[in-house]
Amino acid sequence: MPVPAPPADLDDSPAARRREQRGWYLYDWANSAFYTTIISVFLGPYLIPVAKTAACAKDFAGVATATCVDTFDRLAADNPGLGYVDVLGADIRPAAYFGLITTVAVFLQIVFLPIVGALADHTGRKREMLGVFAYLGALAAMSLFFVEGDRYLLGGVLFILANVAYGASVVVYDSFLPQISTPEERDRVSSRGWAIGYLGGGLLLALNLVLFLQHESLGLTQGMAVRICMMSAGLWWATFTIFPLLRLRNRPVPAHESTALRSVGGSFRQLGRTLSELRRYPLTLLFLVAYLVYNDGVQTVIGNSAAFASEALKLDQTVQITAILMVQFVAFFGALLLGWLARGIGTKRTVLASLVVWTAIVAMAMFVAEGQALQFYLMAFAIAIVLGGTQALSRSLFSQVIPKGREAEYFSLLQISDKGSAFIGSLTITITLQLTNSYRIAILSMVVFFVLGFVLLAMTNLPKAIRAAGNEVPGRI
């Protein structure tokens, strides 16, 4: 039987679009809790000691576990060849474990997300697919509550599952943007979605900060407080996903085979055609490569910010959490500010200016003194100003240079390097840490991504790319 589709006269009036846009914004509110609470703040600093506990049990059995974890770096330095955890037969430093699982998660996204995008466009069941991936990720996030002791492998598996599901849901979510907004509305809608996401992630993080700081008065250990915080992110994600699922609407797709197996097969064939047809849109491909490069840097810096603060600057977790919390609320205004700036000087010029700021921030990381919380806060404030705008405006630009009816397929290529830490950047961090054991040098290596991304974006003729994709060129781009 044919796949059911909405009627051809689907209401696309301004009022109907605004209703969908409000629902669309709330998915960013929902999923940002996972990114903010788990990826940016708690999981890295929590999972590294869990991995150290496992390494202590394996290599330093004669040392009390608590003492071993506290002095792990000295013990590992004094005993070359020891102080590693086993991951599928490979010896991995505990400090590099979080980077490793992030790299694996994004590698799986590279393989899996284009298939998700093709399937979404092929079946037209975007709303249903958004719900499935959102709730799969939320369940995995809630299950991080059970990661304790030496269960570093469980933590890694759950994080990989949650991160891949998160990426898949955002592919489908982003693909709604060209369907619920006109070209002239695109920058505004994308920027508002990103800004509201920062508010949602920031609000939950504020609540979690209270729990974390007051854990002793509540009769909780620090580890238990962290586990509750991570579980709350999954619960928040699951709860607020209800609202976009009620507001967003599927669009009609051409008639095709409807069985699951045939749909997946059709999706694979469509993906092959999409990748082949990219040659017809060389400027879209150039923009995509530019975005993948500089967003690798953005996501890797954000994904490793908490670990950088704890390992390189020796700042306690309270400083890390309050800095990330500040970023959420400042980034709300930053996303709106860059959206306003884009209306004045153009979207492309605004993104290029933001990449100059990113380059300066990464270079500054080498000079932030150990234990200096104020310097770290200033660095975080600078990041917050450009963070949301860089990504929101890039998403808006990309939506202009892709052909209609193929949104999810093309956004799946974009999402490979979006929001979750990116593959090449994470791999660069992991290799640098493995070779130097220095988070300062690892973060500094991201300069290459911002400089190269700037050059590639500057070379992209966006009006020509928009016309080549068959779209209307906005008044200012």
ZAMARGU-4260 file (C-alpha; in steps of 0.2 Angstrom, whole numbers, plus 5000, padded with zeros to 4 digits):
<rodrens>
0) 5000/5000/5000 | 5006/5018/4997 | 5014/5028/5010 | 5001/5040/5017 | 5005/5058/5014
5) 4997/5075/5019 | 4985/5083/5007 | 4992/5093/4993 | 4984/5109/4999 | 4993/5109/5015
10) 4991/5126/5024 | 5007/5136/5021 | 5000/5153/5027 | 5010/5164/5038 | 5000/5159/5053
15) 5002/5141/5049 | 5021/5143/5047 | 5023/5153/5063 | 5014/5139/5072 | 5026/5126/5066
20) 5041/5138/5069 | 5036/5139/5087 | 5035/5120/5089 | 5052/5118/5079 | 5060/5130/5091
25) 5056/5119/5106 | 5066/5104/5099 | 5081/5114/5101 | 5075/5118/5119 | 5073/5100/5122
30) 5089/5092/5115 | 5101/5106/5120 | 5100/5099/5138 | 5110/5083/5132 | 5123/5094/5123
35) 5125/5106/5138 | 5123/5095/5153 | 5131/5079/5147 | 5143/5083/5133 | 5149/5100/5138
40) 5150/5098/5157 | 5148/5082/5166 | 5152/5067/5156 | 5170/5070/5151 | 5176/5075/5169
45) 5166/5061/5176 | 5171/5047/5164 | 5190/5050/5165 | 5190/5046/5184 | 5179/5031/5180
50) 5192/5025/5167 | 5206/5029/5180 | 5197/5018/5193 | 5197/5004/5180 | 5216/5007/5176
55) 5220/5007/5195 | 5211/4990/5198 | 5221/4983/5183 | 5238/4990/5185 | 5240/4997/5202
60) 5231/4984/5212 | 5242/4987/5228 | 5236/5005/5229 | 5220/5010/5237 | 5208/5015/5224
65) 5204/5033/5230 | 5223/5036/5233 | 5227/5029/5216 | 5214/5040/5207 | 5220/5055/5216
70) 5238/5052/5211 | 5235/5043/5195 | 5246/5055/5184 | 5261/5053/5195 | 5259/5034/5196
75) 5258/5033/5177 | 5273/5044/5175 | 5283/5033/5187 | 5278/5017/5179 | 5279/5018/5160
80) 5268/5005/5151 | 5255/5005/5165 | 5240/5016/5168 | 5230/5012/5153 | 5213/5004/5150
85) 5208/4991/5138 | 5196/4996/5124 | 5194/4981/5112 | 5212/4975/5115 | 5220/4993/5113
90) 5228/5002/5127 | 5221/5019/5129 | 5226/5033/5142 | 5211/5037/5153 | 5213/5055/5148
95) 5211/5051/5130 | 5196/5039/5133 | 5182/5053/5131 | 5190/5059/5115 | 5191/5041/5109
100) 5172/5037/5111 | 5168/5054/5104 | 5178/5050/5089 | 5169/5033/5087 | 5152/5042/5089
105) 5155/5054/5075 | 5163/5041/5064 | 5146/5031/5066 | 5137/5047/5062 | 5147/5049/5046
110) 5141/5032/5041 | 5124/5032/5047 | 5117/5050/5046 | 5117/5051/5027 | 5106/5036/5027
115) 5094/5044/5039 | 5093/5059/5029 | 5089/5049/5013 | 5076/5039/5022 | 5067/5054/5029
120) 5066/5062/5012 | 5061/5045/5004 | 5047/5041/5015 | 5041/5059/5020 | 5039/5052/5038
125) 5050/5066/5046 | 5040/5069/5061 | 5039/5050/5066 | 5058/5048/5063 | 5061/5064/5074
130) 5052/5055/5088 | 5060/5038/5087 | 5078/5045/5087 | 5074/5058/5100 | 5067/5045/5112
135) 5081/5033/5108 | 5094/5046/5113 | 5085/5052/5128 | 5084/5034/5135 | 5102/5031/5132
140) 5106/5048/5141 | 5095/5043/5156 | 5104/5026/5157 | 5120/5035/5160 | 5114/5036/5178
145) 5120/5018/5180 | 5138/5022/5175 | 5149/5021/5191 | 5164/5013/5199 | 5174/5006/5184
150) 5160/5005/5171 | 5169/5015/5158 | 5164/5004/5144 | 5146/5005/5149 | 5148/5024/5149
155) 5156/5024/5132 | 5143/5013/5124 | 5128/5023/5131 | 5136/5039/5126 | 5140/5033/5108
160) 5122/5027/5106 | 5115/5044/5113 | 5126/5054/5102 | 5122/5045/5086 | 5103/5046/5090
165) 5105/5064/5094 | 5114/5068/5078 | 5100/5058/5068 | 5086/5067/5076 | 5094/5084/5072
170) 5096/5079/5054 | 5078/5077/5053 | 5075/5093/5063 | 5086/5104/5053 | 5077/5097/5037
175) 5061/5106/5042 | 5069/5123/5042 | 5067/5126/5023 | 5049/5119/5024 | 5043/5130/5038
180) 5051/5147/5033 | 5053/5157/5017 | 5071/5162/5011 | 5069/5180/5019 | 5064/5172/5036
185) 5078/5159/5036 | 5091/5169/5046 | 5078/5174/5059 | 5070/5157/5061 | 5087/5148/5062
190) 5094/5161/5075 | 5079/5160/5086 | 5079/5141/5086 | 5098/5141/5092 | 5095/5155/5104
195) 5080/5146/5112 | 5091/5131/5113 | 5103/5140/5124 | 5090/5145/5135 | 5083/5128/5138
200) 5101/5120/5140 | 5105/5134/5152 | 5090/5133/5163 | 5092/5114/5166 | 5111/5117/5169
205) 5107/5130/5182 | 5095/5118/5191 | 5109/5105/5190 | 5122/5117/5196 | 5111/5120/5212
210) 5110/5101/5214 | 5129/5098/5211 | 5134/5112/5223 | 5122/5107/5237 | 5125/5088/5235
215) 5132/5086/5253 | 5117/5095/5261 | 5106/5084/5251 | 5115/5068/5257 | 5122/5064/5240
220) 5140/5060/5235 | 5147/5070/5221 | 5147/5055/5209 | 5128/5052/5213 | 5124/5071/5210
225) 5133/5070/5193 | 5123/5054/5188 | 5107/5062/5193 | 5111/5077/5183 | 5115/5067/5167
230) 5099/5057/5169 | 5089/5074/5171 | 5096/5079/5154 | 5088/5063/5146 | 5072/5066/5155
235) 5071/5084/5149 | 5075/5079/5131 | 5061/5066/5132 | 5048/5078/5140 | 5050/5093/5129
240) 5051/5083/5112 | 5032/5081/5114 | 5029/5099/5109 | 5037/5099/5092 | 5030/5082/5088
245) 5013/5090/5090 | 5016/5105/5079 | 5027/5099/5065 | 5019/5092/5049 | 5025/5080/5036
250) 5025/5086/5018 | 5019/5076/5003 | 5033/5065/4994 | 5032/5057/4977 | 5023/5040/4977
255) 5035/5025/4979 | 5037/5008/4987 | 5031/5008/5005 | 5039/4992/5013 | 5052/4996/5026
260) 5065/4985/5016 | 5061/4994/5000 | 5061/5011/5008 | 5079/5008/5015 | 5085/5001/4998
265) 5077/5016/4989 | 5086/5028/5002 | 5103/5020/4998 | 5100/5023/4980 | 5094/5040/4983
270) 5110/5044/4994 | 5121/5037/4980 | 5112/5049/4968 | 5114/5064/4980 | 5133/5061/4982
275) 5135/5059/4963 | 5124/5075/4960 | 5135/5085/4972 | 5146/5087/4957 | 5132/5097/4949
280) 5133/5109/4963 | 5151/5113/4966 | 5148/5129/4976 | 5136/5120/4987 | 5150/5107/4990
285) 5163/5120/4993 | 5152/5128/5006 | 5149/5111/5014 | 5168/5107/5015 | 5171/5125/5022
290) 5157/5122/5035 | 5164/5104/5040 | 5181/5111/5042 | 5177/5126/5053 | 5163/5118/5063
295) 5175/5103/5067 | 5185/5116/5076 | 5169/5124/5085 | 5163/5107/5091 | 5179/5100/5096
300) 5183/5116/5107 | 5166/5115/5115 | 5166/5097/5117 | 5183/5097/5126 | 5181/5113/5136
305) 5177/5105/5153 | 5191/5093/5151 | 5203/5107/5146 | 5197/5117/5162 | 5200/5102/5173
310) 5216/5094/5165 | 5226/5110/5159 | 5219/5123/5171 | 5216/5113/5186 | 5200/5122/5189
315) 5187/5113/5200 | 5170/5107/5193 | 5161/5122/5200 | 5170/5134/5190 | 5168/5123/5174
320) 5149/5122/5177 | 5147/5140/5181 | 5157/5145/5165 | 5146/5134/5154 | 5131/5141/5162
325) 5136/5158/5158 | 5139/5153/5140 | 5122/5147/5138 | 5114/5163/5143 | 5126/5175/5135
330) 5125/5164/5119 | 5106/5167/5119 | 5110/5186/5116 | 5125/5182/5105 | 5115/5172/5093
335) 5102/5186/5091 | 5116/5199/5090 | 5124/5190/5076 | 5107/5187/5067 | 5105/5206/5069
340) 5122/5209/5062 | 5119/5198/5047 | 5104/5209/5042 | 5116/5224/5042 | 5132/5218/5034
345) 5127/5201/5026 | 5127/5183/5033 | 5143/5178/5025 | 5153/5192/5031 | 5146/5189/5049
350) 5151/5171/5049 | 5169/5176/5042 | 5171/5189/5056 | 5165/5176/5069 | 5179/5164/5063
355) 5192/5177/5066 | 5186/5178/5084 | 5187/5159/5086 | 5205/5159/5080 | 5209/5172/5093
360) 5201/5163/5107 | 5210/5147/5103 | 5226/5156/5102 | 5222/5163/5119 | 5220/5146/5127
365) 5239/5144/5127 | 5241/5159/5139 | 5227/5156/5151 | 5236/5153/5168 | 5233/5137/5178
370) 5221/5140/5192 | 5215/5157/5185 | 5196/5156/5185 | 5193/5174/5179 | 5204/5171/5163
375) 5194/5156/5160 | 5177/5165/5162 | 5183/5179/5150 | 5188/5166/5137 | 5171/5157/5139
380) 5162/5174/5137 | 5171/5177/5121 | 5166/5160/5115 | 5148/5163/5120 | 5146/5179/5109
385) 5151/5170/5093 | 5145/5152/5097 | 5127/5152/5092 | 5128/5164/5078 | 5142/5155/5069
390) 5131/5139/5069 | 5114/5147/5066 | 5119/5158/5052 | 5129/5143/5044 | 5113/5132/5045
395) 5103/5146/5037 | 5116/5148/5023 | 5116/5130/5019 | 5097/5129/5018 | 5098/5142/5004
400) 5111/5132/4993 | 5102/5115/4993 | 5088/5109/4981 | 5070/5108/4987 | 5063/5091/4992
405) 5081/5085/4996 | 5083/5094/5013 | 5086/5079/5025 | 5098/5071/5013 | 5109/5087/5012
410) 5107/5092/5030 | 5113/5074/5035 | 5129/5079/5026 | 5129/5095/5036 | 5125/5086/5053
415) 5140/5075/5051 | 5150/5090/5058 | 5136/5098/5068 | 5133/5100/5087 | 5141/5084/5092
420) 5160/5084/5092 | 5167/5082/5075 | 5177/5067/5069 | 5193/5075/5062 | 5194/5087/5076
425) 5191/5074/5090 | 5204/5063/5082 | 5216/5077/5081 | 5213/5080/5100 | 5215/5062/5104
430) 5231/5060/5094 | 5238/5076/5101 | 5234/5070/5119 | 5241/5053/5116 | 5258/5061/5110
435) 5260/5076/5121 | 5248/5073/5136 | 5245/5092/5134 | 5227/5099/5133 | 5234/5116/5129
440) 5243/5110/5113 | 5228/5100/5109 | 5216/5115/5109 | 5229/5126/5100 | 5229/5113/5085
445) 5211/5119/5081 | 5218/5135/5074 | 5221/5126/5058 | 5202/5122/5056 | 5197/5140/5058
450) 5209/5147/5046 | 5206/5134/5033 | 5187/5136/5035 | 5189/5155/5033 | 5198/5153/5017
455) 5186/5141/5010 | 5171/5151/5015 | 5178/5167/5008 | 5180/5158/4991 | 5162/5152/4990
460) 5151/5163/4978 | 5135/5161/4988 | 5122/5170/4976 | 5128/5159/4962 | 5127/5144/4973
465) 5109/5148/4978 | 5104/5151/4960 | 5112/5135/4954 | 5102/5125/4967 | 5086/5133/4960
470) 5082/5144/4974 | 5078/5163/4976 | 5093/5174/4982 | 5088/5184/4997 | 5090/5203/4997
475) 5106/5202/5008 | 5117/5186/5009
</rodrens>
